[in-house]
Amino acid sequence: MDWAEILERISSGENERTEFKRELGNLSAIGKVLCSFANGVGGLLILGVDDNGQILGVKEDPEKVQERMTSFLHTCCGQPIIANVNRHLSPDGWVHWIEVKNQGRGFKPFSYKHQFWIRRGRSTVAPSESELRGLLNVFGVVFTEQQIIPSSNPGDIDLDAYRSFMRSQGKLMDETPQLNIEVDLKNSSICDWLDDELRATLYGLMVFGREPQKFPNMTSFFISCAAYAGADRAAQVLSAAESKGRLDEQVHRAMGWYQSLGRREVYQGLIRKDIPLLPEAVLREALVNAVIHRDYSVFGSRVLLEVFSDRIDVTSPGSLPNHMTAQQVRFGGAPRSRNEMMSNAMVVRKLMDRRGRGWLLMRHEMRTFNGSEPELINDQENRYVRVTFRLSSKDAITEP
């Protein structure tokens, strides 16, 4: 990053990825900032600038400042931080900067003085309980789909659904001798031991559970469907539904609700042709991705399927998994799953594949359908991912 880019960042002010410090003296504050950048997607720490963006310059010897910063990067967080260190002599004095790179997925999050730190807007803060779960999940310390649900038991698992699933993978479920069913469920990560009792995991309940949404902290793990007469949520609600159950059931029920909204009729000569609001393959792909890639550490939030007069939105709680960016998704980058076992279950049930073609498929289908492009928002501050499909005026639903 050169001086011209640094000046541009200074003029833009502090934000989620930019922080100003007047001096190097307060290493505690600097350590927290570096830790938070390393736990996110990187960031820029600029020394010699006040909070208002005024360049004051660092008074210390520039060589010693560079040495201290380089050494601090290697030791402050218990593991080295990948970063570029540079400086520039401005008319107001020396300005130093540390450009923290995206660290990728490591073995554990970065910590400073035995505390994890993250960026929330323009502030460096200790993560909340749900943010900590998400952070640990990103770094592979905690796989939320393997979390044990304390109030559950093996009876909450639909064994017929489990056996059907295993048969589809070629496992012989009817031959003898068979493993004890509890051992089988444990080996499949569907259940695990807690205080000498076998309990279901989040994965087990979301893929094979009888009533997944009946458990505390799981009540919002479903798809909420709504169709509006206008272009925002203030408009009259034309239809609404809650698509609950297991992951595959949620997708099928949401698709059934969508199909109930009707189709547009056109005639080619004497032949009538029914045109859907949106190609079903497009919407199914968006819904499958929403339920398997959602961040299950975000409690109280549902996957949203919303049909407006000009568009259809599918919103999933959490940001894109494992530091993946919106640009990587748009260009068909290598697929990365937050919930690997849930993803595998949807592959086995033929609702998705692992080739990373989802976005490319949706883009191709939308271009063919009405000439539009799907839109993607990855809002890391408010923690949601939204895919938007534009409707032409002739495709939109209207108030009856």
N, C-alpha and C positions, 0 to 999 in steps of 0.2 A: 504494500500500500504506500503510495507516494504522498508528498506534501500537499499536492492539490486535492487529493481525495480526503486527507485529514482535515483540511480547511472546509471542505464541503460537509463532512460529518460534524465539525464544530458548529457550522452555521445552522445545521438542522437541529441541534440541541440533543440533550440526553433522551434516550429511549430504551427499549428492551435490549438493544444490542450495542449501546454506546453509553459510556460513563466517563465523567470528568473528575479529576482530582488535582488539587493545587500543588501538592508536594508528594514525595515518596515517603515522607516521615511516618504517616499513619499506616503501618504495614497491616494492622488488623483489618482495617476497612478495605484495603486493597486485596488482601487474601480472600475476603468474602466475595468480592466482585469477581476475581479470577475464578474462584470455585463455582460461582453461579453460571458464568459463561461456559465453563468446561462441562457443566451438567446440562447445558442446553445445546444450542446450535452454534456456539461461538459468540464472540463479541469484541469490542474495541474499548480498551482503557487508555485514556489520554491524560498525561500528567503535564501540569503547567497551565491548566485552564480552570477557571472557577465555574460554579454551577450555572452562571448566566451566559457562559460561552465566551467570556473575556479572556484573552491570552495574557497571562502574567509571567510565564516563564519559570523554570525550575532553577533555583540559585546554586544548587550543589554542583560539584564537578561532574561534567557530563559522562566521563569515562566511568567514574565510580557509580553513578546512577545506573548506567547500562549493566555493569557487573552485578550490582545488587539485584536488579530486576531479573537478570538471567538466572542467577543463583536461586532467587525466590521462586521462580517458576518450577524449578526442579525439586524443591523441598516443601513448599507451603501446604500442599494438599495430599501429602503422603505418597503421591505418585506424580511423575513428571507431567506437566501440561504442555501440549503441543502449541507453540505460539511463535510469532515473529516479533522481534524487538527492534525498534528503530528510533531515530531522533532527527530533529531539524532545528537549526539556529534561526529563529525568527527575529524581527526587530525588537521584540519585547523579551527575548531570552530563549533558552533552550526548551523545546517541547519534545517530550518523549512519549512513545506509545507502545502498547502491547496488543498485538492482534491475535486473540485466542482463536484457534481453529476449531472446527467441528471435530470433536474427539472420536466420534463414532461410538459403537457399542463396546464398552469395556467390560471388565469382570465385576466392577462395582462403581457406584457413583463417587464423585470427588467430594471430599470433606475438608473443611478448614477448622482446626482446633476441635476435632471430633464432632462437628456439626455439619450437616448438609445445608447447602445454600442454593437458591434458585432465583431467577429473575421473574418478577411479577410487574409487568409494565416497565417503568423506569426505575424500579426499586429492587434492591437485593434483600431477600427475606428468607427466613427459615420456612420450609414447606409446611403446608397444612397436612392433616392426616391423609386426605385423598390425594394431594399433590405428592406426598411422600410415597404412597402406594404406586402412583404412576411413575415416579422417578425410579423406584426399585424395579418396577416391571420393565422399563426401558433398558436398564442395564443388566437384566437377567437375574437379579438377586431374588426377586419374587415373581413367579409366574401366576398372575391372578387367577387364571383358569384352574389352577391346581389348589386354590385355597379351599380349606375344609369349611363346610357350612355346619356349625355346631348343632343346630336344632334339627338336623336331618338324620336319616337312617337308611339302610339298604332298601327298606320297603318303599322309599320314595322313588326308587328307580324302576322304570317299566322294563322288566326283564324280557318281555317279548320284543320290544324295540331294540334292546341290546343284542339279543340273539340274532335277530334279523340283520342287524348291522354287521355282526361278526361273520355271519354266513356270506354276506355280500363281499367280504374280503377273502373268502375261501377257507375260513376256519370251520372245521367239522364239529358242530355243536351237539350232534346226536350220538356220536360214537362214545363208547365206554372203554376205559374209565375216563371220567371227566374230573377236572379240578373242582374242588369245593367252590361254590359260587362266590363266596366271600373272597377267597384267594384270587379268583378270576377278576372280580371287580377291583380289587386292590391292584393287581398287576396291570390292569387297563387304565389306571388313574381315575376311575369312576368313583371310587371310594378310597378312604384312607383312615388310619387309626388316630383317634383323639381321645386321650384319657381312657384308654383301654376299651373304647367303643368305636365301632366302624361307622363312619359318617360319609355322606356323599360330598363330592367336590363340586365346585362351581361348574366345571366342565361336565361332570356327570349329570348334574341337574339340567343344564341348558341343552344337552344333547339327548339325554335319555330319561329325564325327569317326568313324573306324572303331572305335577303342578309346579313348575319352577318358580312362578311369581308369588307363591304363598309364603315364602320365607322372608324374614327381615333382611333388609338391604338388597333384596332381589325383586321387590315389588314393582320397580320401574324398568325392569329388563324386558321390554317388549316394544312393539312398533305402534305408535299412536298415529292414526290416520285421520285426516280432515280435508274436506273440500270446501272452498270459499267462493262466494259469488263475485268477489272483487280481487284486487291485486295485493291485499294485505290481510292480516288477521282481524282487522276491525270490521271487515265485511261479514255479511250474513253467512253462517255455516250451513251449507247445503247437505252435507253428510259427514258423519264421524263414526269411528270405530276404534276398538283396541284389539290389536292382533297379538294374542298371548300364546303361551305354550312353549314347546321346544323351538330351537332355532329354525329348523325346516318348516315347522308348523306356522311359525310367525310369518315367514316369507310367503307360504302358500295362502294363508288367510289374508295378508295384506294385498296380495295379487287378486284374490277373489273380490275384496272390497273395491279395488281399483276397477276391475272389470264391470262391477255393478253401476259404475258411473255412466256407462253407455258408450256408444260409438257414433261417429258422424256418417251419414249415408250419402253416397254420391252415385251417380248413374253414368255409365259408359254405354251410350246407346240405350238398349233396353235392359241392360244388365246392371243390377244394383250391386254396389261394393261398399262394405263396411270399413271405415277408417278409424282406428283407435286414436285416443288423445296422444298416445305415445307408443312406440313399439314395445311390446311386452318384454322382449329380450333385454331391452335397455333398462327398463325399470327393475326387472328381476335381478340383473347384474348389480345395480346400485343398492338394492335392498340387501342382497347377500353380503356384499362388502360392508355395508353399514353394521349388520349384526355381528359379523365375525371379527371386524377390525375395531369395533367400538372399545373404548377404555372402560372395562368393568370395575375399575376402581373409582369411577365417577358415579356416586350414588345419587339417586333422585332425578336422573335425567333419562329420557327415553329416546329411542330412535324415532324421528319424525318423518312421516310421509305426508306432504302438504301439497294440495292441488289448488292453484290460484287461477285467476282468469287469464293470466299471461305466461304461466310457467308451472313447473312441478319441481319442488325441492325435496331432497332426501338429506336429512341432517343426522349425524352420528356424534355421540358424546366423545370428547377427547380429541387430541391432535393426531396427525398421521403417525403411524407406528415407527419406532426405532430411528428417529431423526430423518425420516424420508421427507422430501420436500414436495410441494405441489408441482414444481417443474419436472421433477423426476417421474411423478405419476403421469403427467401429460405426455411425456416422451416414452412411456412404456418401460420405465426402469425396472430393474430386477425386483420381483415382488418380495415384500417383507411383511410377515404376519406378526401381529401382537399376540394372537391366540392361536398357536400352531395346531393344537389338538382339535379345536373347534373348526379351524380351516380344513383340516384333514377330513373331519366328519362330513363337511359340505361337499368336499371332493368325492368321497365315497358315495354320497347320495346324488351325485351328478348335478349338483346345483352350481358348481364352479370348477375351474381348473387352476393349475399352478403355473401357468405359463406367462402370467403378467399381461394378458391380453385385454383385461377388463376395460380399461380406459380407451384403448384403441378400438375395441369393438363398439363401445357406446358412441365414440366420435364418428365412426364409419356409418353406423345405423342412423344417427341424427342427421348427418349430412345428406344421406339418401332420403330420409323421411321428409324433412322440411328445410334443409339447407343450413341449419343452425349448428353450433358447437356446444357441447356440454361445458358448463363452467364449474370451477372448483375453488372453494375457499377453505384454507387451513388456518383457522383463527386460534393461535396458541394462547393468547391472553384469556379469551373467554372459553377456550377448550371445547371447540367443536369443529367438525369437518362437514361441509355442505356441498352437495352436487346439485346444480340447477340445470333443468332442461327447459328451453324456451318453446312456447307454443305459438303457432301462428294464430291470427285472430279467428280464422275459420275452424281451428281445432279446439278452441277454448270452450269450457262448459259455461253455461249461463243459467241464471236463476229461472226456475220453471214458472 
